[in-house]
Amino acid sequence: MTSPLVTQFEKAQITKPKHEFAIGDTVNVHVKIEEGEKVRTQLFNGTVISRKGSGMNEVVTVRRITNTNNEGIERIFPLQSPNVLKIEVIRSGMTRRAKLYFLRDRVGKAVRLREKRRK
């Protein structure tokens, strides 16, 4: 349990607004990459398989399958990091679980999730 002073300090440090995405959504994560003196933005496209923590400590795990080797790549992004510029939702997946770790064992079309109907 954290002290009220620590939680008050963390609230003051949060600069980014709440991200509006859920587990199972396919997202584009815009990541700032510094190579020497150059700074560029790289996209990481994948499915959100977990989201944990809260406030300054909130992280999200995004998984994608490579086209060349059909290997799974997972990246963990701290949501309050200055290197995470933007997160765009491409499509919403329908899930009944809070963590989609079972997708790690699936291959091919079995990885796809049903799309959530929009109102």
Phi, psi and omega in degrees: 000130181268156181282157179298330179294319179293316180294324178294320178295318180295320178298324179290333182279339182289118182249336184268148178287168178298138178272134184260076173213163184231174176295135180097350179285145172267126187231156167255121177254120178270116185245133177277128181237130179252121178241099184068241178266347182275144175235129179222167179252131179241140178268139170235113184256131178183185182260136178284117181255342174202156178215124182216163183086178177207157179065232181291337186265010184285129178231155179229139178254125181243133183238137175221161178253131179285150180283326187283309186252359186053042176257150177272136177237129177242138174232143179253124182244121169288127187291333180267009181290142176290345179278342175270106185278316186202149175233118180252136176271124179268311176212153181257128179260147180268124181226161176239013183234156177273331178233131184255045181294341179294342179291342180295330182272352185266153183227146173072224184289344180292344180284335184292146177252153176294144182277140179283136178286137178261144182263000000 
